[in-house]
Amino acid sequence: MMELLTDPQAWIAFGTLTALELVLGIDNIVFISILVDKLPKEQQAMARRIGLFMAMFMRIGLLLVLSWIIGLVAPLFTVLQQEISGRDLILIAGGLFLIWKSTGEIHQSLEGEEGHASTAVKATFTAVILQIMVVDMVFSLDSIITAVGMVDELAVMIAAVVASVAMMMVFAGAIGRFVSAHPTVKMLALSFLVVVGVVLIAEGFDHHVPKGYVYFAMAFSIGVEMLNIRMRRRSAKPVHLHDAYAAEPGAKRPD
């Protein structure tokens, strides 16, 4: 252990892997934020913490069974000359779940309050946690397979996972409140999750889609939406009566 603490290569690997885990955890944070938003205010912080803790322990648990993870990439059967492994099945199922869940959330948002009240079942704490667990498993598998390919030392991988989840917890509350307060950002996030679901399905069928393209497109869309939010705030500022009359030639100023 002391050798790792004094090894510059180990620290470089730790920093790189922590940053990678944070990037791969963005979609997880967004999904958790949207799910816990359906719970009462007093339960949201607890559900968010439980969701992120489960992500951490699930990833550490998967790291401890690396031989099983490696075995998941072995082909199980062939469909139309396409080899399907255990990892592929998990990615395809996770992608389908993300698309189904995100599409349902978009549908409820577009229906408005009346449609939401008539068609949506009120979310329970247990139901939200179970849904978080399903997506955690998919995202954890994806990040752990990436970690195994980058770093050889198990201790470095576990440390990076713990550090990345701790940083997620710092920002998850603010991200969740921001997404909840801005419906257009929430719609962008849901659309992003649909795209991630499609990417997972494509990965399951061995069609690699660089996630950098997806993240860049989402970051660009959010940047544009930030400008829109700022513009709406400026246009919503109250206009003083004196300024309004001063702007209209010939208008009488009130006494």
C-alpha positions in Angstrom: 0.0 0.0 0.0 2.8 2.4 0.9 4.4 1.8 -2.5 1.2 2.9 -4.2 1.1 6.1 -2.1 4.6 7.0 -3.2 4.2 6.0 -6.9 3.6 8.9 -9.2 2.1 6.6 -11.8 -0.5 5.4 -9.3 -1.6 9.0 -8.6 -1.8 9.8 -12.3 -4.0 6.7 -12.8 -6.1 7.7 -9.7 -6.7 11.2 -11.1 -7.5 10.0 -14.6 -9.9 7.3 -13.4 -11.6 9.7 -11.0 -12.2 12.2 -13.8 -13.5 9.4 -16.0 -15.9 8.1 -13.3 -17.2 11.6 -12.9 -17.9 12.0 -16.6 -19.5 8.5 -16.8 -21.6 9.4 -13.7 -23.2 12.5 -15.2 -26.1 10.6 -16.8 -26.5 8.7 -13.5 -26.8 12.0 -11.5 -29.3 13.4 -14.1 -31.5 10.2 -13.9 -31.4 10.2 -10.1 -32.4 13.9 -10.0 -35.4 13.3 -12.3 -36.6 10.3 -10.3 -36.3 11.8 -6.8 -38.1 15.0 -8.1 -41.3 12.8 -8.0 -40.9 12.3 -4.3 -42.0 14.6 -1.4 -39.4 17.3 -0.7 -38.5 15.8 2.7 -37.6 12.4 1.0 -35.6 13.7 -1.9 -32.2 14.3 -0.2 -32.4 10.8 1.4 -33.3 9.1 -1.9 -30.4 11.0 -3.6 -27.9 9.9 -1.0 -29.1 6.3 -1.1 -28.9 6.2 -4.9 -25.4 7.5 -5.0 -24.3 5.2 -2.1 -25.7 2.2 -4.0 -23.8 3.3 -7.1 -20.6 3.4 -5.1 -21.1 0.0 -3.4 -22.3 -1.6 -6.6 -19.1 -0.4 -8.5 -16.9 -1.6 -5.6 -18.7 -4.9 -5.5 -18.2 -5.4 -9.3 -14.5 -4.5 -8.9 -14.2 -7.3 -6.4 -15.6 -9.9 -8.9 -13.4 -8.9 -11.8 -13.2 -12.5 -13.1 -17.0 -12.5 -13.4 -16.9 -9.1 -15.2 -14.3 -10.4 -17.7 -16.4 -13.5 -18.2 -19.4 -11.4 -19.2 -17.7 -10.4 -22.5 -17.7 -14.1 -23.6 -20.3 -14.8 -26.3 -23.4 -16.6 -25.1 -25.3 -17.0 -28.4 -25.5 -15.7 -31.9 -28.4 -13.8 -33.5 -28.2 -13.0 -37.2 -24.4 -13.5 -37.2 -24.1 -11.2 -34.2 -22.5 -12.6 -31.1 -24.4 -11.6 -27.9 -22.6 -11.7 -24.5 -23.9 -11.2 -20.9 -22.6 -7.7 -21.0 -24.4 -7.0 -24.3 -27.7 -8.3 -22.8 -27.3 -6.0 -19.7 -26.5 -3.0 -21.9 -29.5 -3.7 -24.3 -31.9 -4.2 -21.4 -30.6 -1.1 -19.6 -30.9 1.0 -22.8 -34.5 -0.2 -23.4 -35.3 0.7 -19.7 -33.8 4.2 -20.1 -35.7 4.9 -23.3 -39.0 3.6 -21.8 -38.6 5.5 -18.6 -37.5 8.8 -20.2 -40.2 8.6 -22.9 -42.8 8.1 -20.1 -41.5 11.1 -18.2 -41.6 13.3 -21.4 -45.1 12.1 -22.1 -46.3 13.0 -18.6 -44.6 16.4 -18.8 -46.3 17.2 -22.1 -49.7 16.2 -20.8 -49.6 18.8 -18.0 -51.0 18.5 -14.5 -54.3 17.0 -15.5 -52.8 14.3 -17.6 -50.1 13.6 -15.1 -52.8 13.2 -12.3 -54.9 10.9 -14.4 -52.3 8.6 -15.9 -49.3 8.7 -13.5 -49.0 6.5 -10.4 -47.7 8.5 -7.5 -44.0 7.5 -7.0 -43.1 5.7 -3.8 -39.7 5.9 -2.1 -39.2 2.1 -2.6 -40.2 2.3 -6.3 -37.8 5.1 -7.0 -34.9 3.3 -5.2 -35.6 0.1 -7.2 -35.5 2.1 -10.5 -32.2 3.8 -9.4 -30.8 0.3 -8.7 -31.6 -0.9 -12.2 -29.9 2.0 -13.9 -27.0 2.0 -11.4 -26.2 -1.6 -12.5 -26.0 -0.6 -16.2 -23.9 2.5 -15.6 -21.7 0.7 -13.1 -21.0 -2.1 -15.5 -20.1 0.3 -18.2 -17.7 2.4 -16.0 -16.1 -0.7 -14.3 -15.3 -2.3 -17.7 -13.6 1.0 -18.7 -11.7 1.1 -15.4 -10.4 -2.5 -15.8 -9.0 -1.5 -19.2 -7.2 1.5 -17.8 -5.8 0.5 -14.4 -4.3 -2.7 -13.1 -4.3 -2.0 -9.3 -7.6 -2.8 -7.6 -6.9 -0.4 -4.7 -6.5 2.5 -7.1 -9.8 1.6 -8.8 -11.7 1.5 -5.5 -10.2 4.8 -4.3 -11.2 6.5 -7.6 -14.8 5.2 -7.3 -15.1 6.4 -3.7 -13.6 9.8 -4.6 -15.8 10.3 -7.7 -19.0 9.4 -5.7 -18.0 11.8 -2.9 -17.7 14.6 -5.5 -21.0 13.6 -7.1 -22.7 14.0 -3.7 -21.4 17.5 -3.4 -22.9 18.6 -6.7 -26.0 16.2 -6.9 -28.2 18.4 -4.7 -27.5 21.6 -6.7 -28.0 19.8 -10.0 -31.2 18.2 -8.8 -32.7 21.5 -7.6 -31.7 23.2 -10.9 -33.2 20.5 -13.1 -36.4 20.6 -11.0 -36.7 24.4 -11.1 -36.3 24.6 -14.9 -38.7 22.5 -17.0 -36.9 23.1 -20.2 -33.6 21.8 -18.7 -35.5 18.8 -17.4 -36.8 18.1 -20.9 -33.2 18.4 -22.3 -32.0 16.0 -19.6 -34.8 13.5 -20.5 -33.9 13.8 -24.2 -30.3 13.2 -23.3 -31.2 10.0 -21.4 -33.1 8.7 -24.5 -29.9 9.3 -26.5 -27.9 7.5 -23.9 -30.4 4.6 -24.0 -29.9 4.3 -27.8 -26.1 4.4 -27.4 -26.3 1.6 -24.8 -28.4 -0.5 -27.2 -25.9 0.2 -30.0 -23.0 -0.8 -27.7 -24.9 -4.1 -26.9 -24.9 -4.9 -30.6 -21.2 -4.0 -30.9 -21.7 -0.7 -32.7 -19.4 1.7 -30.8 -20.6 5.3 -30.5 -18.1 7.6 -29.0 -19.8 9.1 -25.9 -17.7 12.3 -26.3 -20.0 13.2 -29.2 -23.1 12.7 -27.1 -21.7 14.7 -24.1 -20.5 17.5 -26.3 -24.0 17.8 -28.0 -25.7 17.8 -24.5 -23.2 20.4 -23.1 -23.8 22.6 -26.2 -27.6 22.3 -25.8 -27.4 23.2 -22.1 -25.1 26.1 -22.9 -27.7 27.5 -25.3 -30.5 26.9 -22.7 -28.5 28.8 -20.1 -28.5 31.8 -22.5 -32.2 31.4 -23.0 -32.8 31.3 -19.2 -30.7 34.4 -18.7 -32.6 36.2 -21.5 -36.0 35.2 -20.1 -34.9 36.6 -16.7 -33.9 39.9 -18.2 -37.1 40.2 -20.2 -39.2 39.4 -17.1 -37.7 42.3 -15.0 -40.5 44.8 -14.2 -40.4 48.0 -16.3 -40.7 51.2 -14.2 -43.7 53.4 -15.2 -41.4 56.4 -15.6 -39.2 54.5 -18.1 -42.2 53.2 -20.0 -43.6 56.7 -20.6 -40.1 58.0 -21.4 -39.8 55.3 -24.1 -43.0 56.5 -25.9 -42.7 59.8 -27.7 -45.7 62.1 -27.0 -47.0 60.0 -24.1 -48.1 62.0 -21.1 -46.2 61.3 -17.9 -48.5 60.5 -14.9 -48.5 63.0 -12.1 
